[in-house]
Amino acid sequence: MKRRLTALLLALALLGGLMPSAMGETEESSLYVKKVENLLEDFIFGMDVSSVIAEEQSGVKYYDFDGNEADLLRVLAENGINYIRVRVWNHPYDAQGHGYGGGNCDIDKAVEIGKRAAKYGMKLLVDFHYSDFWADPSKQMVPLAWKGMEIEEKTEAVYQFTKECLEKLRDSGVDVGMVQVGNETNNLLCGEKIWFNIQYLMQAGARATREVYPEALVALHFANPEKADSYLTYASKMAYYQVDYDVFGTSYYPYWHGTLENLSGVLTQIAEKYGKKVMVLETSYAYTGADTDFFGNTIGDGGAITKDYPFTVQGQANCIRSITDAVVNGTPAGIGVVYWEGAWITVGGESWEENHALWEQYGSGWATSYARSYDPNDAGKYYGGSAVDNQAFFDPQGHPLESLKVFQLMREGNEIALAADALEDVNLICDLNAPLVLPETVNAVMTDDSKQEIPVVWDLTDEQNEQMHANGVNQYVITGQAGGMEATCYVSMVEYNYLRDYSFEEGGEGWVFTDLKKANELYIEDKKTDSLTGTKHAHFWSAARDSVEFTLEQSVETLPEGKYKFAVSIMGGDAGDTDIYAYVKVDGETVGTAPMKITSYGNWDTGLVPEFFCPAGSEVTVGIYVKCQGAGNGAWGKIDDALLNSVR
């Protein structure tokens, strides 16, 4: 017999109109958009479409809102985009001329895209990676032609390359409004690893820009704004070395990069202290969790991400509107927001094999197999299609989504009647020895991103409930119905844990760090992507070699006499030689240890002390000892899910 929870007619009211429609030119749109106050006419609404030529060569067609085939650049311009961003790689081809993929983005592609942008009155934002392929915070590979150069020679190469590329753009009539000197340059650029050398390369790119496009803004680009201290360090380094630039730009992907309040706060500090303009140079959000090109997406339903908005067309628009408002009204010098690869959709084949042939021939996937000659450990292994097709502003057939109108609508607003857009997922943790209690209501996420509780009916039988308790530790997905939409509840079945705050969700209640070597950072971090369970974990990092040594432990005085086991998990990187183990002490005497190791990001290692005896009235202390020499410099890591369970 199915377990049913009461459903009320209240849900139906939420699906109807709750406020009057706005009047004016935007009333025909079904998209709810609240006006962004103080939005200047020249605010930059950018779109990175670096892959568009490769997409079109692969047969992709784009359409306007009337259903007519159209130039993608015209469609974007008509919907409020005034800047087009293009990445420029030095030479993304192997010795035989095969492209590495990702759009095969050389300067000639940039010129072609720039000319089309100028035709529709849009400026170009040129993003120099100073690499033959992708550059990001963890990977800043030197172009093959510059390999082995000393810093003086490489600085001259950066200057000449930047100048020659910009001259090609200028001579082709491209209106360059901004030049990015590097892409996500967190402590790395073009193979250089120290700021003393990195700043020379930045200065060279800026100097070339000033000479060819003196009116263009020079931007520097960093990532991970959730690490506010790092951002302040980057800005101070630029000031110390007197790097010539106008814009401090950041990536901001809400899945990983913290809150908008933090983003506004750190950009405000930099703008006010150093007199720089600030902006978001990359962002995106999914309108669906589904994949459309037979190649997995970076973001999908489930997974260790922060999902502040539903994966819907309205949710995508709400996300962009919130980011824009944070840049406009949360920072004194915010000048723009650029969406990343908003048209990188499937090439349209009926199978992976069909798509793969097009990706390889035209470079319309993120990487081809030919990229192994330059990047054998990443692109050479995991080449394939678009990992962001579900974050585009176009459907798989190339028709624009209603969310594309958000850039225009933010200027006037379109506060139409509210309706339920999606249901918020439910996450529960249930003890194997306790009853599972599902909520009687779920949150309906409205089109204005507000939430309303509505009744839910879960599809869970008594037999399924019993099986979940009998199968031990596991995770389950339970579905139901609420307001005519499917509700989802993610349930984690766990053993009873005698520790307080086992996954640090309460800020480390009951836990004690003992620093033995003066590490730079030992604290409880709130970052879902780096957590094993929930959103928080214990974090450690230190910059200097051999500076990481500490314990993290908790004592329990109320255990019943009996047998117990203890487990804790760790992951991290750059650890070098390590001595890491979980341990258990009973009345101060060590009764069990379990060796552990750090390998790489996302690879959790669990130390398990399988069985120990606790006499009545004893104090039990459990913990983890961590010592890392560091691979070259310091080391970092995350600790989560400490479990103290009885053994029967």
Sequence and secondary structure as in RCSB ss.txt:
>XXXX:A:sequence
MKRRLTALLLALALLGGLMPSAMGETEESSLYVKKVENLLEDFIFGMDVSSVIAEEQSGVKYYDFDGNEADLLRV
LAENGINYIRVRVWNHPYDAQGHGYGGGNCDIDKAVEIGKRAAKYGMKLLVDFHYSDFWADPSKQMVPLAWKGME
IEEKTEAVYQFTKECLEKLRDSGVDVGMVQVGNETNNLLCGEKIWFNIQYLMQAGARATREVYPEALVALHFANP
EKADSYLTYASKMAYYQVDYDVFGTSYYPYWHGTLENLSGVLTQIAEKYGKKVMVLETSYAYTGADTDFFGNTIG
DGGAITKDYPFTVQGQANCIRSITDAVVNGTPAGIGVVYWEGAWITVGGESWEENHALWEQYGSGWATSYARSYD
PNDAGKYYGGSAVDNQAFFDPQGHPLESLKVFQLMREGNEIALAADALEDVNLICDLNAPLVLPETVNAVMTDDS
KQEIPVVWDLTDEQNEQMHANGVNQYVITGQAGGMEATCYVSMVEYNYLRDYSFEEGGEGWVFTDLKKANELYIE
DKKTDSLTGTKHAHFWSAARDSVEFTLEQSVETLPEGKYKFAVSIMGGDAGDTDIYAYVKVDGETVGTAPMKITS
YGNWDTGLVPEFFCPAGSEVTVGIYVKCQGAGNGAWGKIDDALLNSVR
>XXXX:A:secstr
 EE     THHHHHTS  S    SGGGG    B   TT  TT EEEEE TTHHHHHHTT   B TTS B  HHHH
HHHTT  EEEEEE S  B TT  B STT   HHHHHHHHHHHHHTT EEEEEE SSSS  BTTB    GGGTT  
HHHHHHHHHHHHHHHHHHHHHTT  EEEEEESSS SS BTTB SHHHHHHHHHHHHHHHHHH TTSEEEEEE  T
T HHHHHHHHHHHHHTT   SEEEEE  TTTS  HHHHHHHHHHHHHHH  EEEEEE    S S  SSSS  SS 
SSSS    S SSHHHHHHHHHHHHHHHHHSSTTEEEEEES TT      SSHHHHHHHHHHH  SSB GGGGGT 
TTTHHHH BS S GGGSSB TTS B GGGGHHHHHHH B     EEEE  EEEEEETTS     SEEEEEETTS 
EEEEE EE EEHHHHHHHHHT SEEEEEEEEETTEEEEEEEEEE    SSSTTSTTSSTT EEEESS  SEEEEE
E GGG SSSSEEEEEEESSTT EEEEEEEEE    SEEEEEEEEEEEE   SEEEEEEEEETTEEEEEEEE   S
TT  EEEEEEEEEE TT  EEEEEEEEE  SSS EEEEEEEEEEEE  
